[in-house]
Amino acid sequence: MSEHPVAAAELAQLSYEDAREQLIAVVARLEAGGASLEESLALWERGEALATRCEEWLEGARKRLAAARDQPLEQG
């Protein structure tokens, strides 16, 4: 299933911290049980999208750190 364009745009605007907090909430709701199959599937899909967003942030941070390590120190 592809994500709705509005939801994808909203996800793209989330900070790492916001995406992580929302992912924690989704996991808690899934673990609590009691949701219908349809709601559980929607939560799972949202969780997957949030996890992907967190991974994007982390990968970006890794790249920035690697670039910073590769630059020579400037003498001031």
C-alpha atoms as a printed R data frame, in Angstrom:
   type eleno elety resid chain resno      x      y      z
1  ATOM     1    CA   MET     A     1  0.000  0.000  0.000
2  ATOM     2    CA   SER     A     2  1.321  3.430 -0.855
3  ATOM     3    CA   GLU     A     3  0.969  6.205  1.639
4  ATOM     4    CA   HIS     A     4 -1.466  9.054  1.074
5  ATOM     5    CA   PRO     A     5  0.392 12.135 -0.295
6  ATOM     6    CA   VAL     A     6 -0.792 14.388  2.538
7  ATOM     7    CA   ALA     A     7  0.425 11.898  5.152
8  ATOM     8    CA   ALA     A     8  3.768 11.570  3.342
9  ATOM     9    CA   ALA     A     9  4.186 15.350  3.287
10 ATOM    10    CA   GLU     A    10  3.302 15.554  6.979
11 ATOM    11    CA   LEU     A    11  5.855 12.851  7.800
12 ATOM    12    CA   ALA     A    12  8.552 14.672  5.855
13 ATOM    13    CA   GLN     A    13  8.081 17.698  8.124
14 ATOM    14    CA   LEU     A    14  8.568 15.764 11.376
15 ATOM    15    CA   SER     A    15 11.702 16.209 13.422
16 ATOM    16    CA   TYR     A    16 13.473 13.069 14.594
17 ATOM    17    CA   GLU     A    17 12.149 13.588 18.114
18 ATOM    18    CA   ASP     A    18  8.538 14.038 16.952
19 ATOM    19    CA   ALA     A    19  8.685 10.992 14.669
20 ATOM    20    CA   ARG     A    20 10.206  8.909 17.472
21 ATOM    21    CA   GLU     A    21  7.541  9.991 19.989
22 ATOM    22    CA   GLN     A    22  4.753  9.186 17.533
23 ATOM    23    CA   LEU     A    23  6.349  5.811 16.789
24 ATOM    24    CA   ILE     A    24  6.482  5.014 20.508
25 ATOM    25    CA   ALA     A    25  2.775  5.876 20.789
26 ATOM    26    CA   VAL     A    26  1.896  3.661 17.806
27 ATOM    27    CA   VAL     A    27  3.829  0.723 19.257
28 ATOM    28    CA   ALA     A    28  2.116  1.189 22.632
29 ATOM    29    CA   ARG     A    29 -1.322  1.159 20.981
30 ATOM    30    CA   LEU     A    30 -0.475 -1.986 19.030
31 ATOM    31    CA   GLU     A    31  0.929 -3.716 22.101
32 ATOM    32    CA   ALA     A    32 -2.144 -2.802 24.147
33 ATOM    33    CA   GLY     A    33 -4.335 -4.747 21.729
34 ATOM    34    CA   GLY     A    34 -8.041 -4.297 21.345
35 ATOM    35    CA   ALA     A    35 -7.863 -2.516 17.984
36 ATOM    36    CA   SER     A    36 -9.787 -3.818 15.015
37 ATOM    37    CA   LEU     A    37 -7.863 -5.499 12.226
38 ATOM    38    CA   GLU     A    38 -8.289 -2.436 10.020
39 ATOM    39    CA   GLU     A    39 -7.084 -0.078 12.751
40 ATOM    40    CA   SER     A    40 -4.160 -2.377 13.549
41 ATOM    41    CA   LEU     A    41 -3.114 -2.398  9.887
42 ATOM    42    CA   ALA     A    42 -3.345  1.395  9.719
43 ATOM    43    CA   LEU     A    43 -1.269  1.695 12.893
44 ATOM    44    CA   TRP     A    44  1.296 -0.759 11.534
45 ATOM    45    CA   GLU     A    45  1.603  1.207  8.287
46 ATOM    46    CA   ARG     A    46  1.951  4.475 10.220
47 ATOM    47    CA   GLY     A    47  4.584  2.875 12.426
48 ATOM    48    CA   GLU     A    48  6.558  1.663  9.411
49 ATOM    49    CA   ALA     A    49  6.457  5.147  7.887
50 ATOM    50    CA   LEU     A    50  7.548  6.738 11.170
51 ATOM    51    CA   ALA     A    51 10.396  4.237 11.548
52 ATOM    52    CA   THR     A    52 11.542  5.046  8.017
53 ATOM    53    CA   ARG     A    53 11.485  8.767  8.849
54 ATOM    54    CA   CYS     A    54 13.598  8.154 11.954
55 ATOM    55    CA   GLU     A    55 16.064  6.123  9.885
56 ATOM    56    CA   GLU     A    56 16.302  8.963  7.358
57 ATOM    57    CA   TRP     A    57 17.167 11.407 10.142
58 ATOM    58    CA   LEU     A    58 19.763  9.058 11.600
59 ATOM    59    CA   GLU     A    59 21.350  8.394  8.220
60 ATOM    60    CA   GLY     A    60 21.557 12.136  7.602
61 ATOM    61    CA   ALA     A    61 23.247 12.587 10.971
62 ATOM    62    CA   ARG     A    62 25.735  9.803 10.162
63 ATOM    63    CA   LYS     A    63 26.605 11.465  6.877
64 ATOM    64    CA   ARG     A    64 27.102 14.852  8.552
65 ATOM    65    CA   LEU     A    65 29.359 13.314 11.182
66 ATOM    66    CA   ALA     A    66 31.377 11.483  8.546
67 ATOM    67    CA   ALA     A    67 31.766 14.689  6.536
68 ATOM    68    CA   ALA     A    68 32.846 16.586  9.649
69 ATOM    69    CA   ARG     A    69 35.426 13.913 10.497
70 ATOM    70    CA   ASP     A    70 36.845 14.050  6.972
71 ATOM    71    CA   GLN     A    71 37.414 17.816  7.067
72 ATOM    72    CA   PRO     A    72 40.749 19.066  8.342
73 ATOM    73    CA   LEU     A    73 40.686 21.158 11.497
74 ATOM    74    CA   GLU     A    74 40.917 24.881 10.807
75 ATOM    75    CA   GLN     A    75 43.540 26.852 12.674
76 ATOM    76    CA   GLY     A    76 42.012 30.098 13.929
